Amino acid sequence: MARVARLKYSHSDPLFRYSGLEPMSASNRESISLLLRGDVDVAFVPVTYAAQNCGALSFIPDFAVYSDGPVISAKLFRGSGRGYAAVSDTSVNALAIKRLLGIELNVVEDPLAALAEYEGVLVIGDDALRLTDAGIPYHVDTGELWRSRIGFPLVYAVMAARRDADPASIREISRSIGRSLERFYLDPAQLIAEVAHRINVSERLVREYYTVIGYRIDDRVLRGIEEELEVLGLPKC
């Protein structure tokens, strides 16, 4: 079986919780490094990094992480200072904000500290879910902004493989992920409770979150990826 990496954020739990796989867990920046170094054969990586390194990778058109409207886990939160910033692990959302709003974003590591320094701070992943659950106001949700301006889903991460990875192993990984998703959708309550407890947010928010995150790729998502690459100025491979 090929080695696989998942993104560390809660959006990836339904993909792997019931898969029987033992994926490495990685940040957005780490995921592409793991793949390029050969530490894993298959990984979910941000669209930005996948496009920039497409010569070394193969796109697997089975699964992605996307939203077709508000995403909840990527927001430009309102702060009390001046200027704008983004947490260091975001690339897709930061580039979308820059392109659509013309905002330059400084890079920060601590989103809570940054809210006291900046007018707006782009936060992603579980930190964004915690801020949302706490009722922190925000300027824009990047998924909602993208849908209103571009009219297609915003794809955050795609499934990619090293070009020399075994095709049979890749197919088995895809089947395992598909089975995990099917089981999750049949009975989501247990995973929702697990995730809510782990990241310390309400089950209500996690339940809502998993209704807006999409995973299976169809023709509309593929068209969305093409449009996204165009708008973000990324290579089309």
Protein Blocks (a to p, Z undefined) as FASTA:
>chain_A
ZZddddfbfklmmmmmmnopacddddfklmmmmmmnopambdcddfklmmmmmmmpccdf
kbccddedjehlaccdddfbecjdddfkbmklmmmmmmmnopacdddfblmlmmmmpmbd
cdehjllmmmmmnopacfbdfklmmmmmnopacdfbdcdddfkbcfklmmmmmmmmmmmm
mmmmmmmmlmmmmmmmmnopafklmmmmmmmpcfbdcfklmmmmmmmmmmnopacZZ
